[in-house]
């Protein structure tokens, strides 16, 4: 029996590419050499990552596309309207990465409140050996943490910061049943009441620039912004302006708007910490994500229910 063709769109985890090659007929989409109509017609299944995705022009070229398996919980790189219009199914990789992304949020909170990366650079640069003290920073334990997006990852962040004696508030479109954290129905109000605002909402058009100048102003000169979601959620120019005018206390970012290009204005500040989008980047979690992508494809081909379908409206 011939292996099922699977179209890879964008770079993937090497282990996932290897398993796609072993188990399926992996074909790599090359934007510079578009598929012939014959080759395009053979594709029922595509695999991509959250940040690359399938855009409408590619979806249009694939008349028999039935399933897009997305490596990542965020699927904002895909044109979901174009997929929904054709009834094409989409899967993502939720839950398996919650712990690592929440750990990353914790790392950024501690790094930004305490300026740990800058303090370490100070040691390496000889500042300590020269007899100088590193400037005092801000206490994280016991602070008030506002979570924008109390979903699965937000809930894991809440559990962790509670262990540090923090009070947790959150804002969502609707209150979350069973959450012990306090719901705040306005994002500006959440920012005003929080020492740090942690972003864990999905990316995409519905959350674009949700964290704008007004929200940053409400967070205030001692406030810290942490983003482990998507760079698009934050108005980056407003963030830079707030940092430059000391209207915001600091930021810890795992994501920026135009990855991997980090604005120079974010890199030269001791109170800003930028990670290279490593939220889910551990061997264990990436292996779990890979296995979930493959399990969804296998389930689809076996005519079984998808494990983690995305509800497309
Ligand atoms: C990955 C992510 O870095 O799950 C997501 O939405 O952003 C990350 O886990 C990404 O999908 C891999 O390219």
Boltz pocket constraint, residues with backbone or C-beta under 6 A from the ligand:
constraints:
  - pocket:
      binder: B
      contacts: [[A, 11], [A, 49], [A, 50], [A, 51], [A, 71], [A, 72], [A, 73], [A, 74], [A, 75], [A, 93], [A, 97], [A, 229], [A, 277], [A, 279], [A, 280]]
      max_distance: 6.0
